[in-house]
Amino acid sequence: MQRNLIILVLGMLIFNGWQEATASQAPWRMGLRLNNQQARRSFALLPFARGATIIPVRQWARTNNPALLSTNRAVLPDTLRVLFLGNALTAGHNMPEVLTRMSRTGKLKIKATMRAPYGYALDNHMADISSRTNISHTIQDPLTFTNRLTWHAVILQEHSLVPVYGWQRLLNSVQRLDGAVRTARTQTALFMPQSRADSIFSEAEFLDRSEGAYRLVAQRSGNLPVIPGGRAWQMVEMRGDNNIQLRARGQLPTAHGAYLNACVMYAFLTWQTPLGLSNGGLHQINERDAEYLQRIAWELFVSRRGGVPF
């Protein structure tokens, strides 16, 4: 018994001495342990659920080249399915189709569709059975035939006068539609379109009041993301360094206005720069104008420090 105990103690001493010697002769073990700790800290800092950017890049880098690192979201499907509910400010020149086509030349794809009758407000969409049906629409998963896929985002655009003269109406409409969107298990976002001057407010005052209403409503509805497309329009029109007309008669978007909206949407939905994308089938837009509008959209996105979380 005593001999067995002595053998056990000697064995433990020999093993401890071998472990210390191995550690001193193999310093890579400590480095590996430190690397693992650093990796755990790094992964702990990545907000995967919120989709914040991982890799910072230069502001004007053409990051849609698949061979380059870019500001990809942490988690993002290959193709985003997006529904727009709005009116002619969204539907002008079929902006969702332009967005879909221009995204085909980018690293991330968007498949967008819309329900946007002329003159509609969001309470019209709430009362419209077609709009509500579109919200709950699903498509079959090509990989799993027993599964159905919902929209990744439903983007709401209010009539331009409502936020300025009736923000309570905007709040009521957004909360009711957001309830339907949440029931469909998807994400609501708000799109603030271009402003307009009227007999009471200047164009700048109109835009400030509109954005204030959108942000108040977004906060009261659970911090919904707001895509401030009207600010991109303001940036182009105030600079006046390019002969680009964004507005047609009746404040509707021209081809350039629709393309600017599509660029803003691409940036805020994918967290990627639209630099280098195509003109989305709008052949009125030459390469120089397209790059100028892409830069405006990306500058707006960078200044706002975030887009639509999924």
N, C-alpha and C positions, 0 to 999 in steps of 0.2 A: 504493500500500500504506500509506504513511504517512498519506495523507489519510483512508483508511478507518479507520485506528486512531484518529486524532484525532476523527473523527465518532462512533465508538463510545464513547470516553471522555466526550465532551461529552454524549452521550445518557444515559449512566449518571449523570453529575452532575445533569443536568436531572431525571431520574426520581427520584433520591434527594431532591432538593430539593422536588419536587412531593409526594412521600410524606410528608415531614416537615410540609409546610404543610397537607396534608389532615388529618393527625393532629391538628395544633394547632387547625384550624378545626372539626373534628368530634369533640369529646370523647366523644360517645356510643359511638364505637368501643371506647374503653377500658372504658366502662361495660358494653358488651355482652360484652367479653372477661371482665370480672370476674364478670358474671352467669353466664356459662357455667361459669366455674370454681366459683362457689358452687353452681350446680346439680349439677355433677359431685360435689362434696363431699356435698351433701344426698342425692343418690341413692346414694352409696357408704355412707351411714349407714343406709339402709333395708334391714333384713334380710328381703328378700322371701321367701327360702326358709323362714325360720322363722315368718313370719306375725305378727311383732310389730305392735303398734298403731302407726298413723301419726299420728293427730290426737288429742291429749289433750282430754278433755271433763270437765265437772263430774261429780262422782261420781253425782249423782242425776238427771242430764239424761235426758229421754225421747228417746233417740237412735234409736228405731226408726222415726221419721218419715222417709220416703224423701227429703223435701226438706231434711233437716238433715245436716250433717257429723257423723260419729260415729266410734266406735272400731272401724271396719271393719278386718278383717285386710288385710294388703297384697295377698295373693292368696287368693281364696276363690271357689269355684264358686257358682252361683246356688242350688243345692240340694245339701245334704250328704246322702250316703247312709251311714247308720249302722246297725250290727248290735250288739245287746246279747246277751251270753251271761251268764246269771245264774240266779236262782231267784225265789221269790215276792217278795223284797225289791225286785226290779226290776219284776216283772210286776204288782204290786199296782195295781189300777184301770187296768191296761194303760198304764203310764207312757210307753212309747215312742209309743203312739198319741196320748196327751195332748200329748207333746212335738211330734209332727208337726202336730197341729191348732193348737196355740198359735203355732207358728212361722209359720203362714200369714198372720197379721196383722203379722208383723215384716218387716224389710227383707231378712233372710236366711232361707231355708227349710231345713227338715230333713225328710228322709224316713227314719223309723226303724222298724226291725222287731226282733223278739227271738226267742230260743229260751231259755225260762226255766221249766223244769219245777219243781214244788214240791220243795224240799229238795235241789236239785242243788248239788254242789260243782264246782270247775273240773276236777278229774280225772274226774268223771262226763261232763262235756262232751268231754273228750279221748277218752274211750272210746265216745262216742255218735256213730254215723255221721251222724246228722242234723245235729248241731252242726258237725262237720267239713265236711260238704257245704255248710252255710250259709256257712262262712268263705270257701270257694272259689267261692261263687255269683257270677255276673256277670249284668248285664243289657245289653240291646242299646242302643247309642248311637243316639238318635233322629236325630242329625245325620249319622252315618256308619254305614251299615248293616253294614259289614264290621268294625266295631269293637265290642268288648265292654267294659263299665265295671265296675270292682270297687267294693267299699265304700271310702269315704273313711276310715272308722275302725271298728274292732271293739273294743267296750268290754267288759272282763271284770269280773265281780263274783263274788267268792268267798263261800262259806258263812260266816256271821258268826263261827263258832267257830274256823275253821281258822287265821286269822292270829294269834289269841291263843294257841292251844294247839298249833299245828303249822306254824310259818312255813316250815319246810323243805318241807312238803307244798305250801304255796302257791307257793314258789319253783319247785319241780319242775313244777307244773301250768302256771304262767305261762310258763316258758321253753319248754315243749313247745307250748303254744298259740301263743305268739308266733312260734315257728318256722313254724307253719302259716300264720299271718297274714302273715308276711314273704314266704313262698312265694307267697301270693296277691297280693303287691305292694300291701299296704295298711298301715295304722298301728294299732298296739295302744295302748290306754289302759286304766287300771285305775280302777274305781269303788269307793270305800270307802263302804259304806252306814252306816246308823245303828247305834249300839252298843246293848248290853243289859247289865243287871246280872245276875250269877249268884252262886253260893254262895262264890266266891273273890274276885272283883273287883267293885268298885263300877262304876257306869256310866261315870264319868269315867276310871277306871283302864283299863277295858275298851277305851274309845275310844283312849286314849293308846297302849296296847299294839298295838291294831289298826293305827293309823296308822304306828307305828314299823315294823311288819312290812311293810305295803304299801310304805313308802318304801325299806326295805332291799331288798326284792324288786325294786322298780322300778330301783334303782341297779344291782343285780347283773344285770339283764336288759337293760342298755343304756340306762339313764336314761329309762324309760318315763314318760309323764305320769300323774299320779294325780289323780283328781277326788274331793275329800274331802267327799262329800255328808253324811257323818255329822257334820261340824263345823257345817254349816248347821242340822241338827236340834238340835245342842247349843246353838247361839246362840238359837234360838226357845225352847227349853225352859228355859234358864237365865234368860232375861230375864223370862219370865212376865208380860209386859205386854200379852198378848193371849190371849183364851180360845180358843186353837187347839189341837185335839187332833191330834197327828201319828201316834199309835200306836193300832192296834186290838188285839184280843186276839191273843196269840201274837207280839207285837212287829211284826206286819205293818203296812204304812202305811195310814192312812186316806186319804180323798180329798185332804185337805190335805197329808199326807205325800208322796203321789205327786206332787202339784202342785209341792211344794218341790223334790223330786228333778228334775222336769222343768225347773224354772227354773234350777237349778244346772247341769244338762246344757246348756241353751241358752247360758248365759254362758260355760262352759268350752269349748264347741265352736265358737261363733261369735265370741267375744271381744266380744260386744255385751251391753248391759244388757237384761234381760227386762222392764224397766218399760214398761208400755203394752200388753203382749201380752194375749191373751184368756185365758179360764179353761180352754181346751183341751177344752171339752165337759164339764167337771166342774161341773155346775150347783149342787152343794152349796157352791161357793166364791163368795162375794159379792165385789164389787169392792174393798171395803176389805181383806178378807183376802188377796185376790190381790196387791194392791199391797204389802202388808206382807211377804209371802213373796218377792215379786220383789226387794224392797229387801235382804232378808237374803241372797239368792243373789248379788246384785251386790256387796254388801259383802264377802262371802267371796271372790269373784273378785278384787276390787280388792286385798284384803289378800294374796292369793297371787301377784299380779303376773304372771299368765300362765295360759294354758289349754293346749289340745291343739294342738301344732304339726302342720302338714300340709306 
